[in-house]
């Protein structure tokens, strides 16, 4: 059976070796007007629950995922400067084929991150 279209988002806090549960994430369609498609917190498995449900609304085009990195680390009790190096990370990507699944893993620390299209 083939994977449904849409996206999945998985976030790992590599600085502490845990999934980034509680990190707030929003996903927007980034056309001429930015439209919020889903928002929520990363769950205990490291996944944004609502993202996969978006397969019905996905169209070819540009999207943005916004990761609230500084708020996540502050909530976890990690000391950050008053002006954190990373606050909200915006990851802009394109969907070229709505029949495919787009898995978006993110690895993050208070000082850097890596986002890419992974295999889901």
Secondary structure, DSSP 8 states (H G I E B T S, - for coil): ----SEEEEEEEETTTTEE-TT-EEEEEEESSSEEEEEEEEB-TTSBBGGGGGGGGT--SEEEEEEEEHHHHHHHTT----SS-S-SEEEEEEEES-TTSEEEEEEEEETTEEEEEEE--
